[in-house]
């Protein structure tokens, strides 16, 4: 009876527009804010048609399930920062319209399996900044509409795959700020619709393979501020829709390029604050859709090698600043520099940069300050114009962002874009002197080599000539036999040949061995003659006009025969057969007509 009277009185107060002290009511009491109202108990004298109730930092210690059960039309409830240590069983049960619950900043340690029951419309649940150590299996099994779950800043060390039973439609999960040191492969196996996953500020040391195998709809993955040293091959398998990956502030030294092809749709990659020493050729091969790459604050980074950024066809923004040991970037580090619009290279250790590195004219943002620039001619012939163009675009309008010359000493402290052009000389005096000396040495060496070659060639030709002279031809001219057959006194060429035929003087000998074997050279005999003495050749043909150049000793003195007309010799007679004791002298040449 007294309870009915209490409820009736409550309704009367509401009808008269009653709002509990310390609270602010809107929309005829349907929206109530009691933040920092220093309430000791849950308010119960509010409009039963209440839709939104905020009780942030009200120092609530005790929660009464009966008090809150009055507001069955509730859609939004915020009980953050009240020091709540435990939620009573059945406290949030049967609210058919409840869509959002916030319990952040309390001291809750356990999420029991009977805490959230019969909440078919609940979409957002925030349990962050508590002291949760354990989530029981099937704790969220009845939250069929749950879309976002925040469990960050708790004391969780491990999660079972059954912890997320029933919430297969979950799209956003925040597990940052817990105490995970590893991830089990089946942890997220039920979360097939997950789109945003945050695991930052944990103690993760590695990322095992296939851990995200079922997250084919995942768009953003945050693994920053951990202690990750190893990413196993296949760790990103299944992340076909991932657009953003944050691996900043870890302990990474290298990442296998075999992991990147799984991230064909990745657009933003953050690797800042790691321990990379260099980026080698093909390091990012496979990230064809990447647009923003953040590599800043890699304190161990020293070099960016040739084709380090090969395959980044759509790269638009490159952040490579605050790397105190980065002293070298290869001029062909970018395979597709024409796509870059924003480049950040400030506070590194760069002293020079190649004009071939980027398409400087297409940049809209460039940071180069804080480097020990060596203002030589190669740098000054292009960089001042680039800076001035960007200043016109209002991309480098701050004075402190201007790159300053460190070397040479006479230009130290001057802004690169203010260095006067006359101070830039193509070559220094020492360089010119060195060039003259080197050129002189090269010319002298060339002359010596040419002279040596000419002398060597002359010596070789002389030797070859002497060798050739030692090889006397078998005939000094044409055969008397063939000449007699083909001679034509009206042919000028024949007359010229006959008059200019070189003849060699030589002796003809007949030989006899002690055994009376007869050795003889083959000679042309006159008609009706069996033998011909050696001294008759000059008588028949004239002095030095022997038709055959035969003999044992060949002398090298040649002389031209004076022009004269000599009648052709008669055709040679048929030779008688040689005697039985006749033998050919192997040391004498054999005429070709006798072969």
C-alpha positions as CSV (number, residue, x, y, z in Angstrom):
1,X,0.0,0.0,0.0
2,X,2.8,2.4,0.9
3,X,4.6,1.6,-2.3
4,X,1.6,2.6,-4.3
5,X,1.3,5.8,-2.5
6,X,5.0,6.5,-3.1
7,X,4.7,5.9,-6.9
8,X,1.5,8.0,-7.0
9,X,3.3,10.9,-5.3
10,X,6.2,10.5,-7.7
11,X,3.9,10.8,-10.7
12,X,2.2,13.9,-9.2
13,X,5.6,15.6,-8.7
14,X,6.6,14.8,-12.3
15,X,3.4,16.2,-13.7
16,X,4.2,19.4,-11.9
17,X,7.6,19.5,-13.6
18,X,9.7,18.3,-10.6
19,X,13.5,17.9,-11.3
20,X,15.8,16.5,-8.6
21,X,18.1,19.1,-7.0
22,X,21.6,19.1,-8.6
23,X,20.2,17.9,-11.9
24,X,19.3,19.7,-15.1
25,X,16.2,18.5,-17.0
26,X,15.4,19.0,-20.7
27,X,12.6,18.1,-23.0
28,X,10.0,17.8,-20.3
29,X,12.2,15.7,-18.1
30,X,13.1,13.1,-20.8
31,X,16.7,14.3,-20.8
32,X,18.4,14.7,-17.4
33,X,22.0,15.6,-16.5
34,X,23.1,15.2,-13.0
35,X,26.9,15.4,-13.5
36,X,28.9,16.2,-10.3
37,X,25.7,16.4,-8.3
38,X,27.2,14.6,-5.3
39,X,24.4,12.1,-5.2
40,X,24.6,9.2,-2.7
41,X,21.9,7.1,-4.2
42,X,20.5,6.5,-7.6
43,X,17.8,9.2,-8.4
44,X,14.3,7.8,-8.4
45,X,12.1,10.9,-8.6
46,X,12.5,11.5,-12.3
47,X,10.1,11.2,-15.3
48,X,9.3,7.5,-15.9
49,X,9.5,8.3,-19.6
50,X,13.1,9.3,-19.2
51,X,15.2,8.6,-22.3
52,X,18.7,10.0,-21.4
53,X,20.3,10.0,-18.0
54,X,23.9,11.3,-17.2
55,X,25.3,10.7,-13.7
56,X,29.0,11.4,-14.3
57,X,31.2,11.9,-11.3
58,X,28.3,11.8,-8.8
59,X,30.1,9.7,-6.2
60,X,27.6,6.9,-6.4
61,X,28.7,4.0,-4.3
62,X,25.5,1.9,-4.2
63,X,23.4,0.9,-7.2
64,X,19.9,-0.3,-6.8
65,X,18.4,-2.5,-9.5
66,X,14.9,-1.6,-8.3
67,X,15.5,2.1,-8.6
68,X,16.7,2.0,-12.2
69,X,14.0,-0.5,-13.3
70,X,11.4,2.3,-13.2
71,X,12.9,3.9,-16.3
72,X,12.1,1.3,-18.9
73,X,12.1,3.8,-21.8
74,X,15.8,4.6,-21.1
75,X,18.0,4.8,-24.2
76,X,21.2,6.4,-22.9
77,X,22.9,5.9,-19.5
78,X,26.2,7.3,-18.3
79,X,27.6,6.2,-14.9
80,X,31.2,7.2,-15.5
81,X,33.7,8.2,-12.8
82,X,31.7,7.2,-9.8
83,X,34.0,4.7,-8.2
84,X,31.7,1.8,-8.7
85,X,33.4,-1.4,-7.8
86,X,30.7,-3.9,-8.6
87,X,27.5,-3.9,-10.7
88,X,24.7,-5.8,-8.9
89,X,23.3,-8.8,-10.7
90,X,20.3,-7.9,-12.8
91,X,21.1,-4.2,-12.7
92,X,21.0,-3.8,-16.5
93,X,18.4,-6.4,-17.4
94,X,15.2,-6.0,-19.5
95,X,15.8,-2.6,-20.9
96,X,14.4,-3.1,-24.4
97,X,15.2,0.4,-25.7
98,X,18.6,0.9,-24.1
99,X,21.2,1.7,-26.8
100,X,24.2,3.1,-25.1
101,X,25.8,2.4,-21.7
102,X,28.9,4.1,-20.3
103,X,30.7,2.8,-17.2
104,X,34.2,4.2,-17.8
105,X,36.4,5.4,-15.0
106,X,35.1,3.1,-12.2
107,X,36.7,0.3,-10.3
108,X,34.9,-2.7,-11.7
109,X,37.1,-5.9,-11.7
110,X,34.9,-8.6,-13.1
111,X,32.4,-8.8,-16.0
112,X,30.1,-11.6,-15.0
113,X,28.0,-13.6,-17.4
114,X,24.7,-12.4,-15.9
115,X,25.4,-8.7,-16.0
116,X,24.1,-7.7,-19.4
117,X,20.9,-9.7,-20.1
118,X,17.9,-9.0,-22.3
119,X,19.4,-5.9,-23.9
120,X,18.5,-6.4,-27.5
121,X,19.0,-2.8,-28.6
122,X,22.3,-2.1,-27.0
123,X,24.8,-0.8,-29.5
124,X,27.6,0.9,-27.5
125,X,29.1,-0.4,-24.3
126,X,32.0,1.5,-22.7
127,X,33.8,-0.2,-19.9
128,X,37.1,1.6,-20.2
129,X,39.4,2.8,-17.4
130,X,38.3,0.3,-14.9
131,X,40.2,-2.5,-13.2
132,X,38.8,-5.4,-15.2
133,X,40.9,-8.5,-14.9
134,X,38.6,-11.1,-16.3
135,X,35.7,-11.3,-18.7
136,X,33.7,-14.5,-18.2
137,X,32.7,-16.7,-21.2
138,X,29.4,-15.6,-22.7
139,X,29.4,-12.3,-20.8
140,X,28.1,-10.5,-23.9
141,X,26.2,-13.4,-25.5
142,X,22.8,-11.6,-25.5
143,X,24.0,-8.4,-26.9
144,X,23.0,-9.2,-30.5
145,X,23.1,-5.6,-31.6
146,X,26.3,-4.5,-30.0
147,X,28.4,-2.5,-32.4
148,X,31.1,-0.9,-30.3
149,X,32.8,-2.3,-27.2
150,X,35.5,-0.4,-25.3
151,X,37.6,-2.4,-22.9
152,X,40.6,-0.1,-22.9
153,X,42.7,0.9,-19.8
154,X,42.0,-2.2,-17.8
155,X,44.0,-5.1,-16.4
156,X,43.3,-7.8,-19.0
157,X,46.1,-10.2,-19.7
158,X,44.3,-12.7,-21.9
159,X,41.1,-13.2,-23.7
160,X,39.3,-16.4,-24.7
161,X,37.5,-16.7,-28.0
162,X,34.4,-17.4,-26.0
163,X,34.6,-14.0,-24.4
164,X,33.0,-12.6,-27.6
165,X,30.4,-15.2,-28.1
166,X,27.2,-13.7,-29.4
167,X,28.6,-10.4,-30.6
168,X,29.5,-11.4,-34.2
169,X,28.2,-8.1,-35.4
170,X,30.7,-6.1,-33.4
171,X,32.5,-3.6,-35.7
172,X,34.6,-1.6,-33.2
173,X,36.7,-3.1,-30.4
174,X,39.2,-1.2,-28.2
175,X,41.6,-3.2,-26.1
176,X,44.3,-0.6,-25.7
177,X,46.0,0.0,-22.4
178,X,45.8,-3.5,-21.1
179,X,48.4,-6.1,-20.2
180,X,48.5,-8.4,-23.2
181,X,51.9,-9.7,-24.1
182,X,50.7,-12.0,-26.9
183,X,47.7,-12.7,-29.0
184,X,46.1,-16.1,-29.4
185,X,45.1,-17.1,-32.9
186,X,41.5,-17.8,-32.0
187,X,41.0,-14.6,-29.9
188,X,39.1,-12.8,-32.6
189,X,37.7,-15.7,-34.5
190,X,34.1,-14.8,-33.8
191,X,34.4,-11.2,-34.8
192,X,34.0,-11.5,-38.5
193,X,32.4,-8.1,-39.0
194,X,35.1,-6.2,-37.1
195,X,36.1,-2.9,-38.8
196,X,38.2,-1.1,-36.2
197,X,40.6,-2.8,-33.8
198,X,42.8,-1.0,-31.3
199,X,45.5,-2.8,-29.4
200,X,47.8,0.1,-28.6
201,X,49.7,0.5,-25.2
202,X,49.9,-3.2,-24.4
203,X,53.0,-5.3,-23.9
204,X,52.8,-7.2,-27.2
205,X,56.1,-8.6,-28.3
206,X,55.1,-10.2,-31.6
207,X,52.2,-10.6,-34.0
208,X,51.6,-14.3,-34.8
209,X,50.6,-15.5,-38.2
210,X,46.9,-15.9,-39.0
211,X,45.8,-14.0,-35.9
212,X,43.6,-11.8,-38.0
213,X,42.6,-14.4,-40.5
214,X,38.8,-13.9,-40.1
215,X,38.9,-10.1,-40.1
216,X,38.2,-9.6,-43.8
217,X,36.2,-6.4,-43.1
218,X,38.8,-4.8,-40.8
219,X,39.5,-1.2,-42.0
220,X,41.8,0.1,-39.2
221,X,44.3,-1.7,-37.0
222,X,46.3,0.1,-34.3
223,X,49.2,-1.8,-32.8
224,X,51.2,1.2,-31.7
225,X,53.1,1.7,-28.4
226,X,53.8,-1.9,-27.8
227,X,57.1,-3.8,-27.7
228,X,56.7,-5.6,-31.0
229,X,60.0,-7.0,-32.3
230,X,58.7,-9.6,-34.7
231,X,55.9,-9.7,-37.2
232,X,55.6,-13.2,-38.5
233,X,55.0,-13.9,-42.1
234,X,51.3,-14.2,-42.7
235,X,50.4,-12.1,-39.7
236,X,48.3,-9.8,-41.9
237,X,46.7,-12.6,-43.8
238,X,43.0,-12.0,-44.3
239,X,43.2,-8.2,-44.0
240,X,42.0,-7.6,-47.5
241,X,40.1,-4.4,-46.7
242,X,42.6,-2.8,-44.3
243,X,43.1,0.9,-45.0
244,X,45.1,2.1,-42.0
245,X,47.9,0.3,-40.1
246,X,49.7,1.9,-37.1
247,X,52.9,0.1,-35.9
248,X,54.5,3.2,-34.4
249,X,56.6,3.2,-31.2
250,X,57.6,-0.4,-31.2
251,X,60.9,-2.2,-31.4
252,X,60.8,-3.2,-35.0
253,X,64.1,-3.6,-36.9
254,X,62.8,-5.2,-40.0
255,X,59.6,-6.4,-41.6
256,X,59.4,-9.1,-44.2
257,X,58.2,-7.7,-47.5
258,X,56.1,-10.9,-47.8
259,X,53.6,-9.4,-45.4
260,X,52.7,-6.5,-47.6
261,X,50.9,-8.2,-50.4
262,X,48.1,-9.1,-48.0
263,X,47.5,-5.4,-47.6
264,X,46.7,-4.5,-51.1
265,X,44.2,-1.8,-50.1
266,X,46.3,-0.2,-47.4
267,X,46.4,3.6,-47.7
268,X,48.1,4.8,-44.4
269,X,51.1,3.1,-42.8
270,X,52.8,4.5,-39.6
271,X,56.2,3.0,-38.8
272,X,57.4,6.0,-36.8
273,X,59.4,5.6,-33.5
274,X,60.9,2.2,-34.3
275,X,64.5,1.0,-34.7
276,X,65.0,0.6,-38.4
277,X,68.6,1.1,-39.4
278,X,68.0,1.4,-43.2
279,X,65.3,0.9,-45.8
280,X,66.6,-1.3,-48.6
281,X,65.5,-1.9,-52.1
282,X,61.9,-3.3,-52.3
283,X,61.3,-2.8,-48.6
284,X,57.7,-1.7,-49.2
285,X,57.0,-3.8,-52.3
286,X,53.4,-4.8,-52.5
287,X,51.7,-1.6,-51.1
288,X,50.4,-0.3,-54.4
289,X,47.6,1.6,-52.8
290,X,49.6,3.4,-50.1
291,X,49.1,7.2,-49.9
292,X,50.7,8.2,-46.6
293,X,53.9,6.8,-45.1
294,X,55.1,7.9,-41.7
295,X,58.8,7.0,-40.9
296,X,59.6,9.9,-38.5
297,X,61.4,9.5,-35.2
298,X,63.4,6.4,-36.2
299,X,66.5,7.3,-34.3
300,X,68.6,4.5,-35.6
301,X,67.8,5.2,-39.3
302,X,70.9,6.0,-41.3
303,X,70.3,5.2,-44.9
304,X,67.5,5.0,-47.5
305,X,68.8,2.9,-50.4
306,X,68.1,2.6,-54.1
307,X,64.4,1.7,-54.8
308,X,63.6,1.6,-51.1
309,X,60.1,3.0,-52.0
310,X,59.6,1.0,-55.2
311,X,56.1,-0.1,-55.8
312,X,54.5,2.9,-54.0
313,X,52.6,4.1,-57.1
314,X,50.1,6.3,-55.3
315,X,52.3,7.7,-52.5
316,X,51.3,11.3,-51.8
317,X,52.8,12.1,-48.4
318,X,56.2,11.1,-47.0
319,X,57.1,11.9,-43.4
320,X,60.8,11.2,-42.7
321,X,61.7,13.9,-40.2
322,X,63.3,13.8,-36.7
323,X,65.7,11.0,-37.6
324,X,69.0,12.3,-36.1
325,X,71.3,9.8,-37.9
326,X,69.7,9.9,-41.4
327,X,72.5,11.1,-43.6
328,X,71.8,9.5,-47.0
329,X,68.9,9.2,-49.3
330,X,69.6,7.6,-52.6
331,X,68.6,9.8,-55.5
332,X,66.5,7.0,-57.0
333,X,64.9,5.9,-53.7
334,X,61.5,6.7,-55.2
335,X,60.2,4.7,-58.2
336,X,57.2,7.1,-58.7
337,X,58.3,10.5,-57.4
338,X,55.7,12.3,-59.6
339,X,52.9,11.5,-57.2
340,X,54.4,13.0,-54.1
341,X,52.9,16.3,-52.9
342,X,54.0,16.5,-49.3
343,X,57.5,15.7,-48.1
344,X,58.8,16.2,-44.5
345,X,62.6,15.9,-44.1
346,X,63.3,18.3,-41.2
347,X,65.6,17.6,-38.3
348,X,67.6,14.9,-39.9
349,X,71.4,14.6,-40.6
350,X,71.2,15.4,-44.4
351,X,74.0,17.5,-45.9
352,X,73.0,17.0,-49.5
353,X,70.1,16.0,-51.6
354,X,69.9,15.1,-55.3
355,X,67.7,17.1,-57.7
356,X,66.6,13.7,-59.1
357,X,65.1,12.6,-55.8
358,X,61.7,14.2,-56.3
359,X,59.6,16.2,-58.8
360,X,60.2,19.3,-56.8
361,X,57.9,21.5,-58.9
362,X,54.8,19.4,-58.0
363,X,55.3,19.7,-54.2
364,X,52.8,21.7,-52.2
365,X,54.5,21.1,-48.8
366,X,58.2,20.7,-48.0
367,X,60.2,20.7,-44.7
368,X,64.0,20.8,-44.9
369,X,64.9,22.8,-41.8
370,X,67.2,21.4,-39.1
371,X,69.7,19.7,-41.4
372,X,73.5,20.4,-41.7
373,X,73.2,21.4,-45.4
374,X,76.3,21.6,-47.5
375,X,75.5,24.5,-49.8
376,X,77.6,23.5,-52.9
377,X,76.7,24.2,-56.5
378,X,74.7,21.0,-56.9
379,X,72.4,22.1,-54.1
380,X,72.2,25.8,-54.9
381,X,71.4,25.3,-58.6
382,X,67.9,24.0,-57.8
383,X,66.9,24.2,-54.2
384,X,66.6,28.0,-53.8
385,X,64.1,28.1,-56.7
386,X,62.1,25.2,-55.1
387,X,61.9,27.1,-51.8
388,X,60.9,30.3,-53.4
389,X,58.2,28.6,-55.5
390,X,56.8,27.0,-52.3
391,X,56.9,30.3,-50.5
392,X,54.7,31.7,-53.2
393,X,52.3,28.8,-52.5
394,X,52.4,29.8,-48.8
395,X,53.9,26.4,-47.9
396,X,57.1,27.7,-46.3
397,X,56.1,31.1,-45.0
398,X,57.6,30.6,-41.5
399,X,61.1,31.9,-41.0
400,X,62.1,29.0,-38.7
401,X,61.2,26.5,-41.3
402,X,63.8,27.8,-43.8
403,X,66.8,25.4,-44.4
404,X,70.1,26.9,-43.3
405,X,73.6,26.4,-44.8
406,X,76.1,24.7,-42.5
407,X,78.9,24.2,-45.0
408,X,81.1,25.8,-46.4
409,X,82.0,28.0,-43.5
410,X,81.7,31.2,-45.4
411,X,78.0,30.4,-46.0
412,X,77.3,29.0,-42.5
413,X,74.1,30.4,-41.0
414,X,72.7,31.7,-44.3
415,X,69.3,30.6,-45.5
416,X,69.7,28.5,-48.7
417,X,67.2,30.6,-50.6
418,X,69.2,33.8,-49.7
419,X,72.7,32.7,-50.8
420,X,73.9,35.1,-53.6
421,X,74.4,33.4,-56.9
422,X,78.0,34.8,-57.5
423,X,79.2,32.8,-54.4
424,X,78.5,29.6,-56.3
425,X,81.4,28.6,-58.5
426,X,81.3,25.5,-60.7
427,X,84.8,24.5,-59.6
428,X,87.1,25.6,-56.8
429,X,90.7,26.7,-57.6
430,X,92.0,23.4,-56.2
431,X,89.6,21.5,-58.3
432,X,90.7,23.3,-61.5
433,X,94.4,22.8,-60.7
434,X,93.8,19.1,-60.1
435,X,91.9,18.8,-63.3
436,X,94.7,20.5,-65.3
437,X,97.3,18.2,-63.8
438,X,95.3,15.1,-64.5
439,X,94.6,16.1,-68.0
440,X,98.3,16.8,-68.7
441,X,99.3,13.4,-67.4
442,X,96.6,11.7,-69.5
443,X,97.8,13.5,-72.7
444,X,101.5,12.6,-72.0
445,X,100.6,9.0,-71.4
446,X,98.6,8.9,-74.6
447,X,101.5,10.3,-76.7
448,X,104.0,7.8,-75.2
449,X,101.6,4.9,-75.9
450,X,101.2,6.0,-79.5
451,X,104.9,6.4,-80.1
452,X,105.6,3.0,-78.5
453,X,102.9,1.4,-80.7
454,X,104.4,3.0,-83.9
455,X,107.9,1.8,-83.0
456,X,106.6,-1.7,-82.3
457,X,104.7,-1.7,-85.6
458,X,107.8,-0.6,-87.5
459,X,109.9,-3.3,-85.9
460,X,107.3,-5.9,-86.6
461,X,107.0,-4.9,-90.2
462,X,110.7,-5.0,-90.7
463,X,110.9,-8.5,-89.2
464,X,108.0,-9.7,-91.3
465,X,109.7,-8.3,-94.4
466,X,112.9,-10.2,-93.7
467,X,111.0,-13.3,-93.1
468,X,109.0,-12.9,-96.4
469,X,112.2,-12.3,-98.3
470,X,113.6,-15.6,-97.1
471,X,110.8,-17.4,-98.8
472,X,111.6,-17.2,-102.5
473,X,108.9,-18.0,-105.0
474,X,109.3,-21.1,-107.1
475,X,108.9,-18.9,-110.3
476,X,109.9,-15.3,-110.8
477,X,107.3,-15.0,-113.6
478,X,105.0,-17.1,-115.7
479,X,105.9,-20.5,-116.9
480,X,107.7,-20.6,-120.2
481,X,105.3,-23.3,-121.3
482,X,102.2,-21.4,-120.5
483,X,103.6,-18.2,-121.8
484,X,104.4,-19.8,-125.1
485,X,100.9,-21.0,-125.4
486,X,99.2,-17.8,-124.5
487,X,101.7,-15.2,-125.7
488,X,100.3,-12.5,-127.8
489,X,102.7,-9.8,-129.1
490,X,99.8,-7.4,-129.7
491,X,98.8,-7.5,-126.0
492,X,100.3,-4.5,-124.1
493,X,99.9,-6.3,-120.8
494,X,101.9,-9.3,-122.1
495,X,104.6,-7.0,-123.4
496,X,104.7,-5.1,-120.1
497,X,104.9,-8.3,-118.1
498,X,107.7,-9.7,-120.4
499,X,109.7,-6.5,-120.0
500,X,109.3,-6.1,-116.3
501,X,109.7,-9.7,-115.2
502,X,112.1,-9.9,-112.2
503,X,114.9,-12.5,-112.6
504,X,117.1,-13.9,-109.8
505,X,120.7,-14.9,-110.5
506,X,121.4,-18.4,-109.4
507,X,123.6,-21.4,-110.2
508,X,122.5,-24.8,-111.4
509,X,124.2,-27.8,-110.2
510,X,124.0,-31.5,-111.0
511,X,124.7,-33.8,-108.1
512,X,126.2,-37.2,-107.9
513,X,126.3,-39.3,-104.7
514,X,129.1,-41.6,-103.9
515,X,126.9,-44.4,-104.9
516,X,126.7,-42.8,-108.4
517,X,123.0,-42.1,-108.0
518,X,122.1,-39.2,-110.2
519,X,120.2,-36.3,-108.7
520,X,119.1,-33.5,-110.9
521,X,116.7,-30.5,-110.9
522,X,114.0,-30.6,-113.4
523,X,114.9,-28.2,-116.2
524,X,113.4,-27.3,-119.6
525,X,115.5,-28.9,-122.4
526,X,115.8,-27.5,-125.9
527,X,114.6,-29.6,-128.8
528,X,116.7,-32.6,-129.9
529,X,118.7,-32.4,-126.7
530,X,118.9,-35.0,-124.0
531,X,120.9,-33.0,-121.5
532,X,121.7,-29.4,-120.9
533,X,124.7,-28.1,-119.1
534,X,124.0,-25.6,-116.3
535,X,126.0,-22.8,-118.0
536,X,123.9,-22.8,-121.2
537,X,120.8,-21.2,-119.8
538,X,122.2,-17.8,-120.2
539,X,123.2,-18.6,-123.7
540,X,119.7,-19.8,-124.7
541,X,117.6,-17.2,-122.9
542,X,120.0,-14.4,-122.4
543,X,121.8,-13.2,-119.3
544,X,119.8,-13.6,-116.2
545,X,116.8,-14.7,-118.1
546,X,116.4,-18.3,-116.9
547,X,112.7,-19.3,-117.1
548,X,113.0,-21.2,-113.7
549,X,114.2,-19.8,-110.5
550,X,115.9,-22.9,-109.2
551,X,119.0,-23.6,-107.2
552,X,120.2,-24.4,-103.7
553,X,121.1,-20.9,-102.6
554,X,118.7,-18.0,-103.3
555,X,120.0,-14.6,-103.2
556,X,117.9,-11.5,-102.4
557,X,119.2,-9.2,-105.1
558,X,116.5,-8.4,-107.7
559,X,116.8,-6.2,-110.6
560,X,114.4,-5.2,-113.3
561,X,115.1,-6.5,-116.8
562,X,115.4,-3.8,-119.4
563,X,112.6,-3.7,-121.9
564,X,113.3,-6.0,-124.9
565,X,111.4,-8.2,-127.1
566,X,112.3,-11.9,-126.9
567,X,110.8,-14.5,-129.1
568,X,108.7,-17.1,-127.2
569,X,110.5,-20.4,-126.6
570,X,109.4,-23.4,-128.6
571,X,107.1,-25.9,-126.8
572,X,109.0,-28.3,-124.6
573,X,109.8,-31.8,-126.1
574,X,108.6,-35.0,-124.6
575,X,111.1,-35.9,-122.0
576,X,112.6,-39.4,-122.0
577,X,112.0,-41.6,-119.0
578,X,114.5,-41.1,-116.3
579,X,117.1,-43.7,-115.7
580,X,116.5,-46.4,-113.1
581,X,118.9,-44.8,-110.7
582,X,117.1,-41.4,-110.9
583,X,115.7,-40.0,-107.7
584,X,114.0,-36.8,-106.7
585,X,116.0,-34.5,-104.4
586,X,113.6,-33.8,-101.5
587,X,115.5,-30.6,-100.8
588,X,114.7,-29.1,-104.1
589,X,111.4,-27.4,-105.0
590,X,109.2,-29.1,-107.5
591,X,107.6,-27.0,-110.2
592,X,103.8,-26.9,-110.2
593,X,103.7,-28.1,-113.8
594,X,105.4,-31.3,-112.7
595,X,102.9,-32.1,-109.9
